[in-house]
Amino acid sequence: MYNVLMFVDSGVDDAFALMYALLHPEIKVVGVVSGYGNITKEESVAHTAYLLNLAGKRDIPIIAGSSGPLSGEPAQFYPEIHGKGGFGPIQPPNNSKEVNVYDINKIIEIVTTYPKNLIIVGVGRQTDVALPLIIYGSEVYQNINALYIMGGAFLGPGNVTPEAEANFYSDPIAANQVMEKAKNIYLHPLNITSRALIPPEVISYIAEKGKSPFNHIIKPAYDYYLNAYKKNVPGIKAAPLHDVLAVSAIVNPNLVTYVPRRVTVEQFGSARGKSIADFRPKPTQEPEETLDWIGMDADIPAFIEDFTLTFMREITSK
């Protein structure tokens, strides 16, 4: 069993990642940090609470994340991809003021509760993952097993600029802090997550035959997301569920092929948010403790199979 602390912004693909984690029998979600990203912090908290309520997991603590990036700039949202409310046509009740939420100290409590027995998953903006490193120092995550991140783009295009991926672009200061200060990072960039295409017929089959408490929202949310992608990526026939791949890699250790490289993130200027690593045939030698694991290939048929089997499940007690 993997104890997992999730950091999300609860847009469509973040929501699918959280649903996957709640459904998978080998994952125990021990907390959800919900902040800004594709939607506002308040909407994100409300969406997270909605999914936990559907799952019957109201005991999982929700930690209120940040409202914007470390730079103090206004947060950028993407309603054209995720819908005005961030979840396609689904409109969860925006009752974040009624939801019992914790502050950042709950992150430290959870990390302390599961020494050497916790994986952190950061599939949204990296602001909230970075804050404990900034406030408490680089040793704050020293006793976690690993940090699984969806972010960056290597040897290929970005999705908000020619070179930058959205999670890193939206708060490059935070992303660079995480990549430089945290250890044992498994990074899942666009070059593999853009291939994590779940066919619409798989979604239709799950919606018809599945037993999960999320069945009634999976297809409308996915269809909205796919239609948005069709406007931006001519000819695409399936939607990439970027964030789910990063979670699936935890329980399927052979799913992603990684290479060790030191990763930094450009923080300013026209290359803001660009993820940088040395892919020359003979890269500069870096100290081992500075190396991150970059996903460079993924077994997509195995991912689709795992996704299907997981979303066909009922919620079980963990």
N, C-alpha and C positions, 0 to 999 in steps of 0.2 A: 504494500500500500504506500502510495506517495502522498505525503502531506504537502499541499500546495497553497501558497498565498498569491492570489491573483491581483494584478494591477490592470484595470480596464478603463475605457471611456464609454463603453456600452453603446457604441454604434453597431451596425448590423454584424460585421464580422467579429467584433469583440463579444457581442451577445451570443453568437454561435460558439465562440471559444468557451465562454462561461457555461453555456448549456452542455457542451461536450464534457467539460470537467465535472459537472454535477451528475452526468449520466454514467461516466465511465467507472466500472467497478473497482479499478485499481487506483483511483484518485479520490482523496479526501480533501475537499476545499475547506481550509481552516480560517479563511478571511478573504474579503474582497475590498480592495482599495479602489474607489470609484471617483474619478475626477473628470475635468474638462477634456475635450479632444474633438471628436466629431460633433459633440453637443456640449451644453453647459454642464458644470459640475452638478447643479441641482437636478437637471434632467437625467444625468448619468446615475446619480444616487437613486432616483425614483425608478429608473429602468432596472437597475441591479436588484432593488427590493422587489420589484414585480417578478423577476425571474426566480428569485429565491422563494417568494411566496408560492409561485406555481409549482416549484419543486418540493414544497413542504419543508424547506430548509431555513426557516426563519431564525434559527439559532446561530447561523453563521454570521459573525460580526461584519458589518459594513463600516468601512473607514472612509470618511469624507476626504477626498483628495483636493487638489489645487484648482483654482479658478482660471489660471492662466500661466504662461511660461515664466521662467526665472528672470527673463529680461525685463519684465513688467509691461511688455507690449500687449495689446488686446489679443485675445485668443481668436484664431481663425477657425471657422466651422465650415463643413462641406455638406450643406443640405441637398445639393444636387446629386450626391452619391447616397446619402443615408436617409434622406427625407427631412422635413422641417423638424420633426421630433426626434430624429436620429435612429428610428427603428422602422424605416419604410412607412407603410400605411398603418402600422400598429401604434396605437396611442395609449401607452400605459398611464395610469393616473399619476399626475404630477403632484404627489403628496410627500415630497422630500422633507418638508417641515414636520411631518408626522412620523417619519422613520427614525428609529433610534440609531444614531450614528456615533462613531468614535473618532477621536482625533489621532494625530500622527503617533502618539505614544503607544497606541494599540499595536502598531507595526512592531515596535521594539518588544512589546510583551509577547507577541506571537513568535518572533524570532528567538526570544529567550526560552519560550516554552518548548520549542522543538529543536534543541541543539543537535547538529549533524543529522537531522531528520526532517529537513524542510527544503522545498524548491520554491523559488520565487519566479513567477511568470509575469513579464511586463509586455503586454500587447497593445498598450496605448502610448500616449506621450510619455516620455521618460521623466517628467518633472517629479512625480511622486516617488519613483524609485530612487531618484537622486537626492531628494531632500534629507533622508536619514544619513546619507553619506556626508552631506554638507554640515548638518547640525551636530551629528554625533561622531563624525570622523570615519575614516576609511575602514576601520575595523568592525563597523557595525554589522556587516554581513559575513564576518569571518567564520561563523559557525553554520552557515547554510550549506547545503550540498551543491547547489548550482543555481544559476540565474538564466532562465530561458527568455529570450527577447525576440520580438518581431520588430525589425527595423533595419534601415540601411539598404543600400543597393551597390553591388560590386560587378564590374565588367559588364554593365548594362545600364539602361536608362532609369531615372527616377520616375515618380508619378505625380509630383507637384512642380518640379523643375526638371530640366534635362538630366540632372545628376542626383537630385535629392528625393528621398522617400519621406512620406508625410510625417511619421512619428519623429524622425530625426530633424526634419526641417522645422517643425512647429516649436521645438525647444532644443536647438542644437547645443546650447550651454549645458543643459541637463544631460543630453545624450552623451556628450563628451565626458562629463563628470562620471557617469556610470561606466563607460567603456574604459576610462583611465583608472578608476579607483576600485571598482568591484572585481572580484576574481571568479574564475570558473564560469565564464559567460559562454552560453551557446546562442549564437546569433543566427536568426532566420531572416535573411534579406529578400528583397523583391526578386532576385534572380532565381530563387526556388519557390517562394510563396506565390508568385504570379502564375506558376504552373499548377498550383493546388486547386485545380478546377473541378468543382463538383457538378456533374451534369444535371440539368433540370429534371430529367426522368428519374434520377436517384431521389431527388427531393420529393417528387410526386409520389414515388413508391413509399417513401418513409411516411409522408403525410397520410397516405391511405392505409398502410399496414402497421405503422409504428404504434408503440404503446406508451410513449413518454408523455408527460404532462405538457410538453411544448408543441405537440403535434399541430394544434390549431394555428400557431403563429409561424411555424417554420416556412411554409410555402409562400404566404403573402410577403413576408420579410425578404425571402430569397428572390422572389420574382421582381420585387421593386429594385433590389440591388443589381440583379442581372440586367434589367432594362436600363439602369443608369450606366452600367458598364458598356452596353451596346452603343450608347451615344458617344462614348469616349474612345472605344476600341473597336473600330469597324471590323465586322466579321466574327467577333467573339460569340461563342455559342454556349458558354458556361461561365459562371461567376467564380472568381478565385476567393476562397475563404482563407485569406492569409494567416489570420491569427490562430485558426484551428490547427494548422500544421505545426505551429510552435508548441502547442499543448500535446498534440498527438505524438510528437517526437520524444516526449518524456517517457511514455509507456511503450513506445516502439523504438528501442535503441538502434535498430538497424535501418530505420526509415530515412534518416538524413546522413549524408556523408560530409564530414567537417574537415577543414584544414586549419592549422594553428597559425594565426597572424596577429600582430598588434593592430588594433583598430583605433583610429581617432576620428573625430567629427569636426568638419570645418564649421566655425561658429559665426562667421561674419561674411559680408560681401556677396558677390554674385554666386559663389559656390556654397553659400550657407546650407548646412544640413548634409553636405556630401560626406559619405563614409569613405575613409581612406585606409588602405592596407597595401602592403608591398607584395605584388604578385609577379615580380620578376623571377626568371629561372633561378637566380641566386639572390634571394632577398637579404637585406641587411639583418644580421643577427641581433635579436632582441632578447633581453633577459626573460627566462621562462615564465616568471611570475607576471609579466606584462602581456602574455599571449592570450588571445581569445579564440574561441572555436567558431569559425565562419561556415555556415551551411552553403555548400557549393553544388550539391546534387540531392535529389530526393526521389524515392520510389513512389511515384504518383498513383499507380494502380493499387499498391498496398495502402496508401493513404485513403483512397476512395472506399476501399473495402472496410477499413477500420472505422471511417466516418459513418458508413451505412450501418454496420453492426452496432455501433455505439448509440446512434440516434434511434435505432429500433427498440432499445431497451426501456424497461420501466425504471423508475427511480428506486434505488435500494438503499437501505440504511448502511452507513459506513462508519 
